[in-house]
Amino acid sequence: MRIRFYDGDRESLRHLFREADHSDEAIDGYMPKGEVLVADDGAEMVGQLLLIPTGEAGVEEVKSLAVLEPRRGTGVGRALVEHAAERARGRGASRLLVSTAAADTDNLRFYQRTGFRMLRVDRDVFGPDQGYDGIVIDGIPLRDQVWLDREL
Ligand SMILES: CC(C)(COP(=O)(O)OP(=O)(O)OC[C@H]1O[C@@H](n2cnc3c(N)ncnc32)[C@H](O)[C@@H]1OP(=O)(O)O)[C@@H](O)C(=O)NCCC(=O)NCCS
């Protein structure tokens, strides 16, 4: 498995973007931005990470990250985050941002295990108007968004 910069057609990675976001509308908005890293095992792409600029100097955002289910828990997500951190650092960035659903306690563990710390919570970001309707994760309604950051 190798992490590499991806310059192919991003539509062909939509199934991976969908693993991280239930809203195609939201995906359409950010998928063309920034740069994509993929985890490539030779036969297929088993993970992707989308890294975008934030508008704030020295700060980049991990906007989307997913690993195919059978390959989860084997270090692919961590490898993608470390490569993203290296690329951002190489451009002179000093901080990485990421957001996830407060309902997704698994993701909150993953990001804290990969060096991120809690920054703030934005309430009611995920609702029917944003393309997220009636979604429940581990018994918790999808509603609020948690921001985390990592110094580079
Ligand atoms: C989140 C995700 C990218 C993690 O990728 P991964 O390859 O499974 O993670 P890794 O194997 O690199 O794990 C790194 C650390 O996070 C922990 N972790 C990973 N998935 C976890 C989970 N579901 N619950 C708790 N901890 C988890 C691992 O245990 C490991 O910690 P350790 O060092 O204590 O062993 C992957 O689960 C995924 O694609 N999920 C669906 C899409 C998604 O939710 N994306 C994020 C949207 S914000």
The ligand as an ORCA input file, in Angstrom:
! r2SCAN-3c Opt
* xyz 0 1
  C     -11.983      7.305     10.131
  C     -11.171      6.393      9.222
  C     -10.639      7.198      8.035
  C      -9.983      5.837     10.028
  O      -9.114      5.125      9.143
  P      -8.403      3.759      9.574
  O      -7.481      3.369      8.491
  O      -9.431      2.769      9.973
  O      -7.603      4.213     10.890
  P      -6.175      3.654     11.400
  O      -6.158      2.167     11.234
  O      -5.076      4.415     10.759
  O      -6.274      3.994     12.954
  C      -5.528      5.022     13.595
  C      -5.964      5.080     15.054
  O      -7.354      5.447     15.121
  C      -8.093      4.434     15.797
  N      -9.378      4.203     15.135
  C      -9.569      4.008     13.816
  N     -10.862      3.757     13.576
  C     -11.478      3.760     14.784
  C     -12.816      3.522     15.200
  N     -13.775      3.230     14.301
  N     -13.113      3.615     16.505
  C     -12.144      3.900     17.409
  N     -10.855      4.119     17.081
  C     -10.531      4.051     15.789
  C      -7.258      3.169     15.667
  O      -7.572      2.264     16.706
  C      -5.864      3.723     15.764
  O      -5.582      3.994     17.110
  P      -4.395      3.242     17.908
  O      -3.167      3.965     17.463
  O      -4.754      3.469     19.340
  O      -4.428      1.819     17.481
  C     -12.003      5.178      8.731
  O     -12.580      4.525      9.833
  C     -13.139      5.546      7.762
  O     -12.934      5.601      6.553
  N     -14.348      5.786      8.281
  C     -15.505      6.087      7.445
  C     -15.385      7.460      6.818
  C     -15.313      8.552      7.836
  O     -16.058      8.550      8.805
  N     -14.382      9.500      7.603
  C     -14.150     10.610      8.485
  C     -15.160     11.648      8.210
  S     -14.817     13.115      9.147
*
